[in-house]
Amino acid sequence: MSNERICGNGNPVGSTEKSSAKKDKLKAKHAIHWIRKDLRLHDNPSLLEAVKGSETIRVIYVLDTKVDRHTGIGLNLWRFLLQSLEDVDDSLRQVNSRLFVVRGQPADVFPRLFREWKTSLLTFEEDSEPFGRERDAAIRLLAQESGVDVAVCRSHTLFDPQLVIKHNGGTPPLTYKKFLAIIRALGPPEQPVPTLDLQILAGCHTPVSEDHDEKYGVPSLEELGLDVRKIHSEVWHGGEKEALVRLDRHLERKAWIASFEKPKSLQTACFLVQLE
């Protein structure tokens, strides 16, 4: 039987059942952290949850090229994604770990990985979108069938969307003013958690084989069968490091931040611009 818990910034706030201390002592803890939108090492509570008390940790990204090609993803977005994955892998190398890019569909690859890696814990960031919630429910069930514990942390949004809806009587707030009133009542968001480093990883390692790049390396656009001759010049470089640099640049503009106002435009005008 598996154990599931939901956490906010690394702090468990609920679980389906109590974990067994005796079980943890007798059985080595081998964790998988499944990254999706959280392509970063900083402020990643679900990643830290995977490391906590584990003997081994594998950070994986499931690359489902069949589904992605049918969703209309263009070359620029593919390039941005691969750059982001390369950046995560580079950051993990600096703490003696690696990224595992696994090809296939999540429902197909996880049962195999659970067996091969003797996984006892799976962690991932909560996805609030309908497609993500449906996918994650299926993976939770597979984990339960394999006896794998699941820990899910909220970190994609500053506030829990379900909590915002709850405080609005069970329906989403329809105006920005109402939304601001709700989050003001909820209080400030939780503080960021520490960035994964060698000290946090002490006692936990990542098994890496000699053929890791061949089996789990980040593929190139050509390896994915994409025609690079049609790609446009790069405007935005993908990756956590580039994102943090851009964020710092914006935060240096203190006068602009202090005087920022919502653009004075009609919603209908914005809608027409998007259609064009």
PLY file of the C-alpha trace (Angstrom):
ply
format ascii 1.0
element vertex 276
property float x
property float y
property float z
element edge 275
property int vertex1
property int vertex2
end_header
0.00 0.00 0.00
1.32 3.44 -0.90
1.25 6.67 1.07
0.35 10.04 -0.44
0.85 13.52 0.91
0.33 17.05 -0.32
2.82 19.72 0.67
3.21 23.44 0.23
6.81 24.61 -0.17
8.08 21.38 1.34
5.81 21.32 4.39
3.35 18.38 4.46
-0.19 19.63 5.05
-2.12 16.42 4.66
-1.91 12.74 3.78
-4.15 9.81 2.99
-2.57 7.70 5.70
0.24 7.83 8.21
3.67 6.70 7.02
5.43 3.87 8.82
8.70 4.76 10.60
9.63 1.08 10.81
9.17 0.70 7.08
11.50 3.67 6.41
14.22 2.15 8.60
14.06 -1.31 7.06
13.77 -0.27 3.42
16.14 2.03 1.50
14.36 5.03 0.04
14.83 5.46 -3.70
13.14 8.57 -5.06
12.10 9.91 -8.45
11.35 13.59 -8.94
9.28 14.12 -12.08
9.78 17.61 -13.53
7.20 19.08 -15.90
6.79 22.87 -15.71
9.21 23.17 -12.78
12.37 23.20 -14.90
14.50 24.60 -12.08
16.51 23.75 -8.97
15.73 26.92 -7.00
12.51 27.17 -4.95
11.43 23.63 -5.85
9.80 22.08 -2.76
8.82 18.81 -4.44
12.45 18.28 -5.48
13.64 18.82 -1.90
10.91 16.46 -0.69
12.36 13.75 -2.95
15.86 14.24 -1.55
14.76 14.26 2.09
15.89 10.98 3.69
16.49 9.27 0.34
19.44 7.07 -0.54
19.10 7.74 -4.26
17.42 10.46 -6.32
16.70 10.54 -10.05
15.28 13.70 -11.61
13.40 12.75 -14.77
11.57 14.45 -17.62
9.18 12.33 -19.67
9.45 13.39 -23.30
6.28 12.32 -25.05
7.05 13.33 -28.64
3.92 11.69 -30.09
1.56 13.77 -27.98
3.63 16.95 -28.26
3.69 16.84 -32.06
-0.10 16.61 -32.17
-0.53 19.66 -29.92
0.96 21.99 -32.51
4.24 22.78 -30.78
6.44 24.82 -33.12
10.21 24.69 -33.63
10.88 27.73 -31.44
9.08 26.16 -28.49
10.87 22.84 -29.04
14.20 24.67 -28.99
13.22 26.56 -25.83
12.21 23.30 -24.10
15.42 21.48 -25.03
17.51 24.45 -23.88
15.66 24.41 -20.57
16.29 20.69 -20.15
19.98 21.17 -20.95
20.12 23.90 -18.33
18.57 21.62 -15.68
21.04 18.88 -16.58
23.95 21.33 -16.32
22.78 22.52 -12.89
22.39 18.93 -11.68
25.91 18.10 -12.87
27.19 20.80 -10.53
25.77 18.85 -7.57
27.01 15.48 -8.87
23.67 14.45 -10.33
22.10 14.25 -13.80
18.79 14.70 -15.57
17.11 11.59 -16.99
15.12 12.31 -20.16
12.83 9.32 -20.67
11.03 8.85 -23.99
7.41 7.69 -24.04
4.12 8.32 -22.28
4.04 8.67 -18.48
1.52 5.86 -18.02
3.83 3.51 -19.95
7.23 4.47 -18.56
6.53 4.79 -14.84
5.67 1.13 -14.08
8.94 0.11 -15.76
10.99 2.75 -13.92
9.42 1.82 -10.58
10.58 -1.78 -11.09
14.02 -1.08 -12.57
15.00 1.56 -10.02
13.24 -0.05 -7.02
11.43 3.24 -6.47
9.77 3.90 -3.13
8.87 7.61 -3.57
7.63 9.72 -6.48
7.41 13.51 -6.16
6.14 16.18 -8.53
4.76 19.70 -8.59
0.98 19.99 -8.44
-0.64 20.83 -11.78
-3.84 22.86 -11.43
-4.96 22.52 -15.07
-7.63 19.93 -16.03
-5.39 17.91 -18.36
-2.60 17.79 -15.78
-4.94 16.80 -12.95
-6.34 13.92 -15.00
-2.84 12.72 -15.98
-1.55 12.96 -12.42
-4.53 11.02 -11.04
-3.65 8.15 -13.40
0.01 8.22 -12.30
-1.02 8.25 -8.63
-3.01 5.09 -9.26
-0.05 3.41 -10.97
2.17 4.38 -8.05
-0.33 2.95 -5.59
-0.43 -0.33 -7.52
3.38 -0.47 -7.38
3.56 0.38 -3.67
5.24 3.72 -4.35
4.59 6.69 -2.06
3.64 9.98 -3.73
4.42 13.51 -2.51
2.93 16.49 -4.36
3.93 20.09 -3.64
2.25 23.32 -4.70
4.73 25.78 -6.18
3.59 26.66 -9.71
1.35 29.42 -8.34
1.90 31.77 -5.39
-1.52 30.86 -3.99
-3.41 27.56 -4.05
-6.14 28.00 -6.74
-8.47 25.61 -4.90
-8.07 27.62 -1.70
-8.89 30.84 -3.56
-12.05 29.22 -4.96
-12.99 27.89 -1.52
-12.72 31.37 0.01
-15.00 32.69 -2.74
-17.87 30.38 -1.89
-16.84 27.55 -4.21
-16.61 29.57 -7.43
-13.66 31.35 -9.08
-13.51 35.12 -8.55
-14.63 36.88 -11.72
-12.93 40.22 -11.14
-9.36 41.18 -10.32
-10.62 43.32 -7.43
-12.34 40.31 -5.86
-9.24 38.17 -6.38
-7.07 40.76 -4.62
-9.50 40.87 -1.70
-9.32 37.07 -1.31
-5.53 36.78 -1.39
-5.27 39.74 1.00
-7.37 37.71 3.44
-5.21 34.63 2.85
-2.06 36.49 3.84
1.32 36.57 2.11
2.49 33.55 0.07
4.99 31.12 1.56
8.68 31.98 1.39
10.88 30.24 -1.23
12.64 27.06 -0.18
16.45 26.72 -0.49
18.08 25.86 -3.81
19.26 22.27 -4.12
22.98 22.09 -3.35
25.64 19.62 -2.23
24.83 20.15 1.43
21.14 19.33 0.94
22.13 16.30 -1.15
24.48 14.95 1.54
23.86 11.22 1.95
21.82 11.04 -1.28
23.32 10.19 -4.67
22.24 9.68 -8.28
23.22 6.39 -9.95
24.64 7.35 -13.36
25.75 4.73 -15.90
28.50 5.16 -18.50
25.92 5.17 -21.30
23.72 7.77 -19.56
23.89 10.28 -22.41
22.91 7.62 -24.91
19.97 6.36 -22.83
18.79 9.48 -21.00
20.53 12.50 -22.55
18.72 15.61 -23.81
18.07 15.05 -27.54
18.76 17.58 -30.27
16.15 19.00 -32.61
17.58 16.83 -35.38
17.31 13.69 -33.24
13.63 14.45 -32.78
13.22 14.54 -36.55
12.53 18.29 -36.71
13.52 20.37 -39.73
15.92 22.97 -38.30
16.04 24.80 -41.63
12.63 26.28 -40.80
13.58 27.61 -37.37
13.65 31.37 -36.75
16.40 33.37 -35.08
16.50 32.96 -31.31
14.81 35.69 -29.24
14.34 34.01 -25.83
16.91 31.51 -24.60
15.48 28.73 -22.47
16.66 27.76 -19.01
16.54 28.63 -15.33
19.81 30.56 -15.37
18.66 32.86 -18.19
15.28 33.33 -16.48
16.92 34.39 -13.20
19.16 36.88 -15.02
16.13 38.44 -16.71
14.25 38.53 -13.40
17.15 40.36 -11.73
17.20 42.90 -14.55
13.52 43.65 -14.05
13.88 43.93 -10.27
16.66 46.50 -10.73
14.09 48.81 -12.33
12.76 49.96 -8.96
11.10 53.13 -10.27
9.26 51.16 -12.96
8.10 48.55 -10.43
6.92 51.17 -7.92
4.91 53.05 -10.57
3.58 50.03 -12.49
-0.11 50.19 -13.36
-2.41 47.83 -15.14
-2.65 48.87 -18.83
-5.72 51.04 -19.38
-7.39 49.13 -22.20
-10.77 47.62 -22.88
-11.04 43.84 -22.56
-12.79 43.68 -25.93
-9.87 45.52 -27.55
-7.39 43.03 -26.10
-9.55 40.19 -27.37
-9.58 41.61 -30.91
-5.81 42.08 -30.89
-5.36 38.43 -29.89
-7.62 37.32 -32.72
-5.58 39.31 -35.23
0 1
1 2
2 3
3 4
4 5
5 6
6 7
7 8
8 9
9 10
10 11
11 12
12 13
13 14
14 15
15 16
16 17
17 18
18 19
19 20
20 21
21 22
22 23
23 24
24 25
25 26
26 27
27 28
28 29
29 30
30 31
31 32
32 33
33 34
34 35
35 36
36 37
37 38
38 39
39 40
40 41
41 42
42 43
43 44
44 45
45 46
46 47
47 48
48 49
49 50
50 51
51 52
52 53
53 54
54 55
55 56
56 57
57 58
58 59
59 60
60 61
61 62
62 63
63 64
64 65
65 66
66 67
67 68
68 69
69 70
70 71
71 72
72 73
73 74
74 75
75 76
76 77
77 78
78 79
79 80
80 81
81 82
82 83
83 84
84 85
85 86
86 87
87 88
88 89
89 90
90 91
91 92
92 93
93 94
94 95
95 96
96 97
97 98
98 99
99 100
100 101
101 102
102 103
103 104
104 105
105 106
106 107
107 108
108 109
109 110
110 111
111 112
112 113
113 114
114 115
115 116
116 117
117 118
118 119
119 120
120 121
121 122
122 123
123 124
124 125
125 126
126 127
127 128
128 129
129 130
130 131
131 132
132 133
133 134
134 135
135 136
136 137
137 138
138 139
139 140
140 141
141 142
142 143
143 144
144 145
145 146
146 147
147 148
148 149
149 150
150 151
151 152
152 153
153 154
154 155
155 156
156 157
157 158
158 159
159 160
160 161
161 162
162 163
163 164
164 165
165 166
166 167
167 168
168 169
169 170
170 171
171 172
172 173
173 174
174 175
175 176
176 177
177 178
178 179
179 180
180 181
181 182
182 183
183 184
184 185
185 186
186 187
187 188
188 189
189 190
190 191
191 192
192 193
193 194
194 195
195 196
196 197
197 198
198 199
199 200
200 201
201 202
202 203
203 204
204 205
205 206
206 207
207 208
208 209
209 210
210 211
211 212
212 213
213 214
214 215
215 216
216 217
217 218
218 219
219 220
220 221
221 222
222 223
223 224
224 225
225 226
226 227
227 228
228 229
229 230
230 231
231 232
232 233
233 234
234 235
235 236
236 237
237 238
238 239
239 240
240 241
241 242
242 243
243 244
244 245
245 246
246 247
247 248
248 249
249 250
250 251
251 252
252 253
253 254
254 255
255 256
256 257
257 258
258 259
259 260
260 261
261 262
262 263
263 264
264 265
265 266
266 267
267 268
268 269
269 270
270 271
271 272
272 273
273 274
274 275
